[in-house]
Amino acid sequence: MRQYNTIKAKHPGTILLFRVGDFYETFGEDAIEVARILGIVQTFRNNGPGKIELAGFPHHSLDTYLPKLVRAGRRVAVCDQLEDPKQAKGIVKRGVTELVTPGVAISEKILEQKESNYLAAVHFEGEVLGAAFIEVSTGEYFCYSGTIEKVDNLVNTLKPAEVLVPRKDLRQFREKIGDKFYTSRLEDWIFDIAYAKEKLLNHFGIKSLKGFGLEKEAEGVIAAGAILHYLDENQQKEIGHVSALTLFNDSQYVWLDPFTVRNLELVHANHPDGKSLIDIIDETQTSMGARLLRRWVLFPLKDVKSVHQRLETVEAFIRNPEGMSGVEEILGKMSDLERLVSKLATRRMSPREAMFMRNSLRLIDPLKEALAGFGDDLLNQKVANFADIYGTLSVLDHYLEDEPGNNLNTGEVIRRGVSAELDELRDLSNNSKDLLLAMQRRESERTGITSLKIGFNKVFGYYLEVTNAHKDKAPDDWTRKQTLTNAERYITQELKEHEDKILSAEERIIDLETGLYQVLLDNLQEDLQSIQRNAYLVAETDILLSFSRTAKGKRYCKPEVLDGDVLEIRSGRHPVIEQTLPPGEPYIPNDVYLDNQGQQVIIITGPNMAGKSAFLRQTALIVLMAQLGSYVPADTAKVGVVDKIFTRVGASDNISSGESTFMVEMNETARIVNNATPKSLILLDEIGRGTSTYDGVSIAWALVEYLHEHKRTAAKTLFATHYHELNEIAARMPRVKNFNVSVREMNGKIIFMRKLEPGGSEHSFGINVAQMAGMPESIVSRAKELLVQFEQNRMRDQETAQSIKFAPKADVQLNMFELKDSHTVAIRNILAECDIDRMTPVEALLKLQEIKRALLD
């Protein structure tokens, strides 16, 4: 326990798995927590005058239990025996061999195959923040310097599994970035530019960071250095696959804030039984491709040339279905080369995984031949970019058996011919089986015991087993070794000598194979970057092939992506909804046209459930898919590249931070108008509905006015609303147009046509929707009566509505304008002060409210 406590003190806040014999044990508070998380038995042991909690599991179950602890958000230190207990004097020497945290993991049992697992670091320094991200299981490593808003967006978009923060900045991080992340606090001195540069230069073996383009990115470099410090602290010293630090250039990608990612359901559905965009368009064959596709979806391109190259490659695949099938078949056999490289670099790659790597690398040449067969310039260029892997394959083929065992203890890992001593020992081991069979036959004939057999176990070694029925026939030169219920076990001098030869040979075989396998891994360390390069090209090919399959299977068209500001979609469809409709129910397509000269803002009115929100989202998804380089769900699409996509839809609150639903709505809307540009696309759904009618329509009106009038933020906008008053804006502002989602009313029921038509709507049909939802008929009938009365008298203020609620149905009287002389004078004075020619719509509404107050006095 003294040894345990000494090691435990070096790793505070960490669960210590302490190897004792064949078990990993935990003690005290660790034992209580481990038993709860893993659902294993917690016991006690005497420790001096008192008891101490104890919980453990067999060492061979580490891969089963360790992932559960990490997924529960725990940091785990694996403490192993560092010497052979048989040769140790006193207590066996132990030490931590691995530290695993949510952000530092390479085991496939901890990681999600199709999702990246980032470890991030965030550094606060004045107005500019530094952030860095690493994916330890693949070697991806990049940093960024920017405003708090941009770092906030990046962190919340990538959603790292763990974030490193200076101790002094933890509260600030939780307030400004978020409090839902697993955070690890580091000492403030670690976030220092000189220390960071030293860590980076030593790791990459270089003299300057200029080659990485980071000489002016001090904040990002500091964060990147903190990550290397943390990896070193966590026993991650063999990370040769982390071969470069890149600068994340946000100017290359479309800005998608976390609200937009969530509202458009790009990577995760908002409902358990729903589907995301990724669920629909991901037809990748490899885990590498699936992970890269998620990054592409979160960071669409703004460079028209790069988008065109992707689209041209997709078209080349579509033109050659037979060649496409050939490439697909090859990719389907590929293992996850990206994550195998990390295991190679850390020397944790098992022989079976080495075989998977070899088999995948053998597919590179057939893949290159298949791609060259398309006769396409872009695909030929991709073929030329593959790295040479013949040296890697020659090393693997030289050392590795065709079908090696899963671990070195099973033998048969190193190919015959590599070591003469190993081959000789194997022959001895293999021939020993024949010698044992010959010995068994000879002893059986000598004693007349026909059921005699030779067996082996780790406790007693080799033995002769005789059933009780024949034990009287055992000769005197046999020595009894063990008595069983139905049999006796014996040894002989000859059998003992043979056992010594076999066991010493097998131990030596394992030692030789272990050493030679380490030589194999050492010889492959120089090939890490070549394998990574090929893995990326395979993943990229996989995505473009996936786009092709999706386009063919779902009737997508090739979009025309331009530098201009025109967005024109003919017969556009929502990619997710159309795939989840009941069989036989068609999706109703719609057109949309937006530009910055004639039709910048579209106000969409119409009833609930008519398809307004679906239309908004499908427009954004089509634009996003086009800038991914994917075909899109439409008949035709002309997409002027957008720089940012914003959405404000749905209702949610943040009670823990004291923010109401309406406050959250206003925060998100403010974020949009403060960041939008004329190249942006904005989707607004029911802005202002969280407050009173007058407040809400005033905010909505002013927002449309702002987006129309301010050149800095004159973004292309789709605005769905139930405020029919906003239809009047189109008559006042030339680039605002009214559209409505049409319905038909028959026999008191409404039929949703889901078709967008020019012109505004004056009806929301909310009562009809309530009836469809199963609202009691008495409520529906009463609501219809009140609606007629409100429409006749234009009564919308709450006090009058309250009086109607309690009034008899037949006697309701809504006289609002019973004017007295004092009312007339007050209204005349208010109107006399108005300059109608210069009055804005919002000021007019405020004056109207002032007149209403005068009437109620």
CORPEUR-V63123 format. One line per field, one symbol per residue. ss: DSSP state (H for helix, E for strand, L for the rest). psi: psi as a letter, one per 20 degrees, with the letter a starting at -180 (. if undefined). burial: # if it has 24 or more other ideal C-beta (glycine too) atoms within 12 Angstrom, else .. Layout:
ss = ???
psi = ???
burial = ???
This chain:
ss = LHHHHHHHHLLLLLEEEEEELLEEEEEHHHHHHHHHHHLLLLEEEEELLEEEEEEEEEHHHHHHHHHHHHHLLLLEEEEEELLLLLLLLLLLLEEEEEEEELLELLLLLLLLLLLLLLEEEEEEELLEEEEEEEELLLLEEEEEEEEHHHHHHHHHHHLLLEEEEEHHHHHHHHHHLLLLLLEEEELHHHLLHHHHHHHHHHHHLLLLLHHHLLLLLHHHHHHHHHHHHHHHHLLLLLLLLLLLLEELLHHHELEELHHHHHHLLLLLLLLLLLLLHHHHHLLLLLHHHHHHHHHHHHLLELLHHHHHHHHHHHHHHHHLHHHHHHHHHHHLLLLLHHHHHHHHHLLLLLHHHHHHHHHHHLHHHHHHHHHHLLLLHHHHHHHHHLLLLHHHHHHHHHHELLLLLLLHHHLLLELLLLLHHHHHHHHHHHHHHHHHHHHHHHHHHHHLLLLLEEEEELLLEEEEEEEHHHHHHLLLLLEEEEELLLEEEEELHHHHHHHHHHHHHHHHHHHHHHHHHHHHHHHLHHHHHHHHHHHHHHHHHHHHHHHHHHHHHHLLELLEEELLLLEEEEEELLLLHHHHLLLLLLLLLEEEEELLLLLLEEEEELLLLLLHHHHHHHHHHHHHHHHHLLLELLLEEEEELLLEEEEELLLLLEHHHLELHHHHHHHHHHHHHHHLLLLLEEEEELLLLLLLHHHHHHHHHHHHHHHHHLHHHLLEEEEELLLHHHHHHHHHLLLEEEEEEEEEEELLEEEEEEEEEELLLLLLLHHHHHHHLLLLHHHHHHHHHHHHHHHHHLLLLHHHHHHHHHLLHHHLLLLLLLLLHHHHHHHHHHHHLLLLLLLLHHHHHHHHHHHHHHHHL
psi = hggghghhhimqjppooopocjqpqqqchggggghggikrppaqqpnciaqqqpprqqhijgighghhgghjkqpppoorpjrphhiqobpppqqpippprhinqipiihqphjqqnqpqppppncipqqqqqqnhiiiporrqparhghgggggighmqhqppqqgijgggghghgqjjqoqppqqhihmpgggggggggggilriqjhhikjhjlgghgghhhhghgggghkkmhnliiniqoqponiiiqpoorhgggghilghpqiqhjrqrgghgiokqiqhgggghhhhghhmqqiogghghgghhgghgghimhghghggghghiiprnhghhghhghjkjprhhhhgggghghiigghgggghhiikpghhhhgghipqpjhgghhgghghpqgmqrhriiialgpqpigphgggghggggghhghhghggggghghhijnhjpqpaprhgibqqpppqhhjhiiprhjqpphqprgjrqprqrgghghhggggghghghgggghgghhhgghghihijghgggghgghgggggghhghggggghjlqroqopriajpoopplqqohgghijqqpioqporqqqpqajghmhppporrrqjijghhgghhgghggghgihkqrqnrgqpooppqhqpqqnrrprrmhhjkprghggghghghhghiiqrijrppopolpjijargggghgggghgggghhhohhkmqpppopqinihihihhihphjpqpqqoqrpppljqqpohkppqqqrqjqikhhghhghikqqhhgggghgghgggghhiloiqhgghhhhhiqqgijppmohmnprghgggghggghhipnhhiprhghggghhhhgghhhi.
burial = ..##..##..#..#######...#####.##.###.##.#.#.........######....##.#######..########............#.#############.################...##################.#.#################..#...#...##..######...####.###.###.##....#..#.#..####################.###########.#..################......############################.#.#############.#..##.###.##..###############################.###.###.#.#.##..##..##.#..##.###.###..##..#..#####..##..#..##.##..#..##..##..#...#.#..####.....######...##..#...#..#.....######.##..##..#..##..##.###.###.##.###.##########################.#.######...#####.#########.......##########..####################################.###############...........#.###.##.###.################..##.#############....##################..#.#########......#.#.####..##.########............#..##.#.....##...#...#.........#............#.............##.##.##..##..#..
